[in-house]
Every structure is written in C-alpha cells, then in structure tokens.
Amino acid sequence: MPACPKCNQQIDHLNVMVTERNLYTYDGTGDYERRDSIEFDIDYWKCPLCHAQLDLFPNSDTADEFLS
C-alpha cells in the first residue's frame, strides 16, 4: 500500500477534484433539473487523510500507478 508523500500515512485510495460539465433542463419556474453528465476533467488528486494536493499528473493512469 502506498504512502502519502505529504503525511506519510498509508492510503488505499485517492480523492480527486474534477471540473464537470452537465446538461440541465430549465422549465421557466426557477427549477433546474440535471439530465446528464457531459464530460469532466481531473483537476488534481488529494490525500484522503491529510487532504493535501498531491503532485501527480491529473489522469487515472498516473493514479493507478501510484496506488499499485
């Protein structure tokens, strides 16, 4: 199990911050209804224990390598 490079605690998963684009409908009454997630971009990875932003490239391949 890898250790967080910031807090040195062993971790078995990462938290991920993403920017997401979604499709909503609006009916003119002030209500928005979410219809679908269109796309998302990974902004950065965080340690689930100390919540520090980790210096990992923002893609799932890099996270997979770190966690394996």
C-alpha positions in Angstrom: 0.0 0.0 0.0 1.5 3.4 -0.9 2.1 6.2 1.5 1.1 9.8 1.0 4.2 11.9 0.2 2.9 14.7 2.4 1.7 13.0 5.6 3.5 9.6 5.2 0.3 7.7 6.1 -0.6 4.6 4.1 -3.5 5.1 1.8 -5.5 2.7 -0.4 -7.4 5.3 -2.5 -7.1 8.9 -3.6 -9.7 11.8 -3.6 -10.0 13.6 -6.9 -11.1 17.1 -7.7 -12.8 17.5 -11.0 -14.4 20.1 -13.2 -17.6 18.8 -14.7 -19.9 19.9 -17.4 -23.6 18.8 -17.0 -26.7 19.1 -19.0 -29.7 20.6 -17.2 -33.3 21.4 -18.2 -35.0 24.6 -17.1 -38.7 25.0 -17.2 -39.1 28.7 -16.5 -40.2 28.3 -12.9 -36.8 28.7 -11.3 -36.2 24.9 -11.2 -33.2 23.3 -12.9 -33.2 19.5 -13.4 -30.0 17.7 -14.0 -30.2 15.4 -17.1 -26.8 14.1 -17.8 -23.1 14.5 -17.1 -21.4 15.5 -20.4 -17.7 15.5 -19.6 -15.3 16.0 -16.7 -11.7 16.9 -16.3 -9.5 15.8 -13.4 -8.0 18.9 -11.8 -5.8 17.2 -9.1 -5.5 14.3 -6.7 -5.7 14.7 -2.9 -4.7 12.5 0.0 -7.9 11.2 1.7 -6.3 11.6 5.2 -4.4 14.9 5.2 -6.3 16.4 2.2 -3.0 17.7 0.7 -2.9 18.2 -3.0 -0.6 15.6 -4.5 2.0 16.2 -7.2 0.5 13.6 -9.6 -0.3 14.2 -13.2 -4.1 14.6 -13.5 -5.1 11.4 -15.2 -6.3 7.9 -14.0 -3.2 6.1 -15.3 -0.9 8.1 -13.0 -3.2 7.5 -10.1 -3.3 3.7 -10.9 0.5 3.6 -10.9 0.7 5.5 -7.6 -1.8 3.1 -5.9 -0.3 -0.1 -7.2 
